[in-house]
Amino acid sequence: MSVVTPTPTESMGVKKTSHIGMFARVSRYALMRLIVLFATVVVGVYLTIMIANMGGFVDTIMRGEIRERVTQSIAANPTARQMDPAVRKQLIADTIVQEEKRLGLDIPIAVRNFRYLSNALTLNLGRAINMTSDSGSKQVRLILLERLPATLLLMGISQLFLFFSCILLALNLSRRYGNFWDKAVVALSPTSAVPPWFYGIFLILIFAALLKVLPFGGMVDSPPPSNPFDYSLSLMKHLILPSLALVLSSFFLSIYNYRTFFLIYSSEDYVEMAKAKGLPSRDVERRYILRPTLPNIITNFALLIISLWTGATITETVFVWPGLGRTLYQAIGLYDIPIIVGSTIIYAYLLAMTVFLLDFIYALVDPRVKVGGR
Amino acid sequence: MIALKKSLQNLFYYPSAILGILIVLLLVFTAIYAMIKIPYREAIRLWRGGEEVWYQNPKFAPPAWFNLFSSKKYAESFAVKTSDGSMTKDVTPGAEGTSTMSISYTYEFDSDYYPQDMILYISSKYTQKQPFVSVEWLTPDDRKIRIVNTALIQKQTYRFSQDAKLKTKLRSDDVIPALFSDPETGHLIKGTYQLLITGATFEPDSDINLEFVSHGQVYGLAGTDHARRDLIVPLLWGAPIALAFGLLASLGTSVLTMVIAALGTWYGGWIDELIQRITEINLVLPFLSILIMIGTFYSRSIWVILGATILLTIFTGSIKAYRSIFVQVKESAYIEAARAYGASGSRIVFLYLIPRMIPLLIPGLVSSVPAFVFLEASLALLGLGDPVLPTWGKIIENANANGALYRGYYYWILEPATLLMITGLGFAMLGFALDRVFNPKLRDV
């Protein structure tokens, strides 16, 4: 996607200047989008924090938890047990105040929300209450960043596969419009109403429980193989089912949508014209059908990815995939509020990045963006 | 209106539409049947009920119709009691207010697998002197096994499988198989078994009543879960809840989206700008995570989640799609005419702009139902389902939490999953056909 071939109508003489112009255009566009998206993310994250901490409801829960934990730890402490009851009570009260201060509960909520906002934007997400990262840290950022690669791997592989296989198949089908496979895809497209985790359950049932050929879940064998080759082999084996589930859930509808775009565009006059000129059908497809439909297809794909980011949470849970989604699930179970809020913020960032990346690609492939600058 | 009617008639040319309509109708009937058969309060009582409601059922039992497809038969569950006469009870009065009674239950056992457990629930009435019972087990090969002799308290539960004395007597850790098989070969014996209980009471008003429960390996139409609950209750009640959630959410979101888009386009200016900005912010808000936060921090009630879902779904890509069409419609001649005769803004929006879009609204509305039905199931799977209501998602969650796939209780996941899938496919197929009928652009391709 880095080099954009100039359209055939452009004359050879202005080729060089148009490249520079395009670079300036794209970078200006990217900068503008980046600023707008950053502002959007700020508002989005603030809203997230507000929802998470509305009316200080979370604080009440946290206060109760601190009280219980401190009281129990002091009750279990042998030196504290021999103290005078009044002294011990004072000790408990002091420790609670200290602990509340440590967690920042003594600041008014409006101020705290803004402090949370700046912390959140810099990914300074605080300390988890119960969970720890594999390296033993209680930093929410470390816990989440540790899980991020797993999610990116799963999503990346399945999305790339989905995108390219769907485009190829859709092109193929649009060429053979109305044949058996085409009709089959149209008939199967409602299956995309079912979310990926649901396919996951069935895939586990078939391939793990009944056929016993693929693992139930997880990311690598336990214990993980020390040899890098074996490790990646094991990783691949564990990747098959979750990514298959993600792909299956949007496969037929994507093909159907792309195919429809291709069909609409292939009945345009200029396509007929190109065919009449005697251009090979590969060229016709690439230059005259694929090219003008790409913006549409990318928009479609962007919306799909955005919906899949959320769907992946549960898919990961079903497949025990150690990514962000599963962490979120565990955090719900443990009531670990910083992790829940933190992962929501990370998801907001990921979504913004998706939107930005696809906007950027959009700017590259859609020549109309050139005209107005934006 | 006529055009709408004609379009709907076109719908019947699509086989997928007919199938979709049939599925939706079937779901509606199931929902109505469920609500009539098991009233709301009763359903919740059953779903939330523990051992005291469901003691007659086995745990983890597949549905009874499994036996139809299996050459080896699983034992079915049953419960009999003296109070309704399903167990015979003969009382012989003795001297000084005492009496002896003989309670027996004879039945034919012809399964190829042992039952899970057998339990006696004994209740007795006395003021001072405790009644006494002696329980015996008669096998088809005429052996008589003494199970237990005991004095009774008011209410007493006797589990065959957990009696240590009986284990020693039978020289086996598994009491139930030992009771049903030949002591020499260890093979299961089919035939007539009899449970014989001889009781003695020592006061004039004293009485003994008992209930004999045999937990089989299969149960009922839908099987049972880890808490012995009959799965038919949540399976039936899942239908109205899924329909209500899916339809309300999709109706709410599509109608509100359309109204907001129409208002934004008509009034333009800052309203339009605000709607655009909100849509962009909403795009980076992680939908599910926010619902998860609401579920964990505030309320798991299905209505709160429904409201939040609608709010978060209004400002999505579809508002932009509606907007682009409204921009075109706004310029059409009939709107110009309405303006010319002095129609107010709200009149134009609600009487001229929005009705024009109804053909577009319907397919979108129907096709978005599955997403919401599955959303409810997804939240339930994450443990954030409504704590009170029996839903399909809750069954899957329970099954998943109890390792149904690993332990081979496939029915437990497959039943709700199939229903969810049929619901999703039904609405998706109907919506798909509607889309083709109402969108002429798609009809040719």
Interface residues (C-beta under 8 A of the other chain):
Chain A: V36 L37 T40 V41 V43 G44 L47 T48 I51 A52 M54 F57 V58 I61 Y177 A187 S189 P190 T191 S192 A193 V194 P195 W197 F198 I201 F202 I204 L205 A208 A209 F216 R259 T260 L263 I264 L303 I306 W309 T310 G311 T313 I314 T317 V318 L328 Y329 I332 G333 Y335 I337 I340 V341 S343 T344 Y347 A348 L351 A352 V355
Chain B: S16 E280 I281 L283 V284 L285 P286 F287 L288 S289 I290 I292 M293 I294 G295 T296 F297 Y298 G317 S367 P370 A371 F374 A377 S378 L381 L382 G383 L384 I396 N400 L405 Y406 G408 Y410 I413 L414 A417 L420 M421 G424 L425 F427 A428 M429 G431 F432 K441 L442 V445
